[in-house]
Amino acid sequence: MSATHGRRQVPRFGHGSRVPGWDDAVDLTKDPAVIPDPATTPVPAELRAEIEAAMAKYPERRSAAIPALHAAQRLHGWCSPEAIDQVATVMELTPAYLTSVASFYDMLELTPRPEHHDVYVCTNISCSLLGADEVFDAMVQAAGGAEDLHVRSFECLGACDIAPMASVDGEYVGPLTPGDAEQIVADLRDGRPVLEAKQLRFRRCVDPGVEAQGNDFGPPPPGAPRADTAGRPPETDDAGGPPEAGPFPGDN
């Protein structure tokens, strides 16, 4: 089976792009965009705290735009105008700047969607060469058009070492085979960790030559350290991930 056989055509708009609105005319009669007034833009306390924690990680606050928008999307269900205004208020940025960020990244929604699981199958070169197209087709078939399963191909997820791979609600899993698709759907339906034995966070090492059993993808034992908490103090190495304010050793 060829790498492109059976692939659905990528929908495009009349202007040839996959992105809506890129060539919409700018309304020059509008007033310049301004930062929303904090006095008239209430922001939920938990959202404000999460955005401020994200900004504290970077020397330039704009670098926190993506995690801030993610936080707003989790709260509102999508990056609504209200959500973007709230982020803009805390970050002291214009809504137009944040909208430009949200419209660029596929994982940020600018239109309301029903509650759903996101399954992004990487179909870039490394994954495609190793069978990602077949994995994607199997995933679409396993999902069966269910409204609560959002399956799409993704340009690159940056995990070539576990190709072919996918991101399932943000959890990186791989290497995948078409047979894993049914298990992914079953795990999501039953509320279990998705393909726990193939989660990137539990992989012992990306370079098998660094340590023994570095390519071991067996199910992790209880209390196994996770890749995303490596090097952190023991009190922050929990299953829920490192807390926002937890310092790395050596941080000032």
C-alpha positions in Angstrom: 0.0 0.0 0.0 1.5 3.3 -1.1 2.1 6.2 1.4 -0.7 8.2 -0.3 -3.2 5.5 -1.2 -6.5 6.1 0.4 -5.6 9.5 1.9 -8.4 12.0 2.0 -7.8 15.2 0.1 -6.9 18.2 2.2 -9.9 20.6 2.1 -8.9 24.0 0.7 -10.7 27.3 0.4 -11.4 29.1 -2.8 -8.2 31.1 -2.6 -6.1 27.9 -2.4 -5.2 28.0 1.3 -6.1 25.6 4.1 -6.3 28.6 6.4 -9.5 30.7 6.4 -9.4 34.4 6.3 -5.7 35.0 5.4 -6.6 37.3 2.5 -9.6 39.1 4.1 -9.3 42.8 3.6 -8.2 44.8 6.7 -10.9 47.3 7.9 -8.9 50.5 8.0 -11.8 52.4 9.4 -11.5 50.7 12.8 -9.7 52.3 15.7 -6.3 50.8 16.5 -6.4 47.7 18.7 -5.8 48.4 22.3 -5.2 46.3 25.4 -8.5 45.5 27.1 -9.3 47.6 30.2 -8.8 45.4 33.4 -11.6 47.4 35.1 -14.2 46.2 32.5 -12.7 42.8 31.6 -13.2 40.4 34.5 -10.8 37.4 34.5 -11.4 34.2 36.5 -8.9 34.0 39.4 -7.7 30.5 38.4 -7.1 31.6 34.8 -5.2 34.7 35.8 -3.0 32.6 38.1 -2.2 30.1 35.4 -1.4 32.8 32.9 0.8 34.7 35.3 2.6 31.4 36.2 3.3 30.8 32.5 4.6 34.4 31.9 7.0 33.9 34.9 8.8 31.2 33.0 9.9 33.5 30.2 11.9 36.7 29.9 9.5 38.0 27.3 5.8 37.7 28.2 4.8 37.1 24.6 6.5 33.7 24.8 3.7 32.6 27.1 0.9 33.2 24.6 0.4 29.6 23.6 0.2 28.1 27.2 -2.0 31.1 28.1 -4.4 30.5 25.2 -4.4 26.8 26.1 -5.5 27.6 29.6 -8.3 29.9 28.3 -9.4 27.2 25.9 -9.6 24.6 28.7 -11.8 27.0 30.7 -14.1 28.2 27.9 -14.0 25.2 25.6 -12.5 27.4 22.7 -10.6 30.6 22.2 -13.7 32.7 22.1 -13.5 36.5 21.9 -14.2 36.7 25.6 -11.4 34.2 26.3 -8.9 36.1 24.1 -9.9 39.4 25.8 -9.2 37.8 29.2 -5.8 36.5 28.2 -5.0 39.9 26.6 -5.9 41.7 29.8 -3.5 39.6 31.9 -0.7 39.6 29.4 -1.1 43.2 28.5 -1.3 42.4 24.8 -3.9 43.3 22.1 -6.6 40.7 21.3 -5.4 41.0 17.6 -1.9 39.7 18.6 -3.4 36.7 20.4 -5.9 36.0 17.6 -3.0 35.9 15.2 -1.3 33.3 17.4 -4.5 31.2 17.9 -5.3 31.2 14.2 -1.9 29.8 13.3 -1.8 26.8 15.6 -4.1 23.9 14.9 -4.6 22.9 18.5 -6.2 26.2 19.3 -9.9 26.5 18.3 -11.4 29.8 17.2 -14.9 28.3 16.7 -16.9 26.4 19.3 -16.6 22.6 19.2 -18.4 20.0 21.3 -16.3 18.4 24.0 -14.0 16.0 22.4 -10.7 14.1 22.5 -7.9 15.3 20.2 -6.0 12.6 18.3 -3.3 14.2 16.1 -1.4 11.7 13.9 1.9 13.0 12.7 2.3 12.6 9.0 5.5 14.4 8.4 8.4 12.8 6.6 9.9 10.5 9.3 6.5 9.3 10.4 5.2 8.9 6.8 8.2 6.8 5.8 7.4 4.5 8.7 3.7 4.0 8.0 2.0 7.0 9.5 -0.5 7.2 6.6 -1.8 3.7 7.4 -1.9 4.6 11.1 -3.9 7.7 10.3 -6.4 5.8 8.1 -6.8 3.1 10.8 -7.4 5.9 13.4 -10.1 7.5 11.2 -11.8 4.1 10.8 -11.6 3.3 14.5 -13.1 6.6 15.4 -16.0 5.9 13.1 -16.9 9.6 12.7 -17.7 10.0 16.5 -18.3 13.6 17.4 -16.3 13.3 20.6 -13.2 12.1 18.7 -11.3 14.7 16.7 -8.9 12.8 14.5 -6.6 14.7 12.1 -3.2 14.4 10.5 -0.6 16.8 11.8 2.3 18.4 10.0 5.0 17.6 12.6 4.8 16.8 16.3 8.6 16.8 16.8 9.0 13.2 18.0 10.8 11.5 15.1 12.5 9.1 17.5 9.2 7.4 18.2 7.8 7.5 14.6 5.2 6.8 13.6 3.5 8.6 16.5 0.5 10.6 17.6 -0.5 13.0 20.3 -3.7 11.9 22.1 -5.0 14.7 24.3 -1.4 16.0 24.5 0.0 12.6 25.4 2.8 11.5 23.0 2.5 7.8 22.0 4.6 5.7 19.6 5.9 3.9 17.7 2.4 3.1 16.4 1.0 0.4 14.2 -2.4 0.5 12.6 -3.5 -2.1 15.1 -3.0 0.5 17.9 -5.9 2.6 16.7 -8.6 0.4 18.2 -6.8 0.3 21.5 -6.5 4.1 21.5 -10.2 4.5 21.1 -10.9 1.8 23.7 -8.6 3.5 26.2 -10.3 6.9 25.6 -13.8 5.4 25.9 -12.9 3.7 29.2 -11.0 6.6 30.7 -7.7 4.7 30.9 -4.2 6.0 30.2 -3.8 5.8 26.4 -1.3 3.1 25.3 0.6 3.5 28.5 3.4 1.1 27.4 4.1 3.4 24.4 3.9 6.8 26.1 7.0 8.9 25.4 7.0 10.2 29.0 8.0 6.7 30.3 10.6 6.0 27.7 13.9 5.4 29.5 16.0 7.2 26.9 15.8 8.5 23.4 19.3 7.2 22.6 19.4 3.4 23.2 23.2 3.6 23.5 23.1 5.8 26.6 21.9 3.3 29.1 20.9 -0.4 29.2 17.3 -1.1 28.2 17.1 2.4 26.7 14.7 1.2 24.1 12.5 -0.6 26.5 8.8 0.2 25.9 7.4 -2.2 28.5 4.7 -0.9 30.9 6.4 1.3 33.5 6.5 -0.1 37.1 4.7 1.9 39.8 6.5 5.1 40.7 8.7 5.1 37.6 10.2 8.5 36.9 8.8 10.3 34.0 10.8 12.0 31.2 9.0 15.3 31.8 10.0 15.4 35.5 13.6 14.2 35.1 16.0 16.1 37.3 13.4 17.8 39.4 13.3 17.6 43.2 11.5 14.4 44.5 8.6 16.4 46.0 7.7 17.7 42.5 8.0 14.3 40.7 4.3 13.3 40.8 1.9 11.8 38.3 0.2 15.2 37.8 3.4 16.8 36.4 5.6 19.5 38.0 3.8 22.3 39.7 4.0 25.7 37.9 6.1 27.3 40.7 8.4 24.3 41.4 12.0 25.3 40.7 14.5 23.2 38.9 17.7 22.5 40.8 20.0 25.5 40.4 17.3 28.0 39.5 17.6 31.3 41.1 
